[in-house]
Amino acid sequence: MIYPASYSPDDIKELFTDMIKKARSGAIRNGIISTAMLPFVLAFDVFTFISGVCFSP
């Protein structure tokens, strides 16, 4: 990463750790959402397979 020369090493370290924390919290949130959706997606897949519904021609 490239930062202006006016940034001190402590500022760069703080910016980097904040960026990593935000990415981590976003990944955790996306994991929770994906896990919560799993039963509904599985049920949809099973019901469409059993009923023989096909969305492609």
Secondary structure, DSSP 8 states (H G I E B T S, - for coil): ----TTS-HHHHHHHHHHHHHHHHHHHHHHHHHHHHHHHHHHHHHHHHHHHT-----
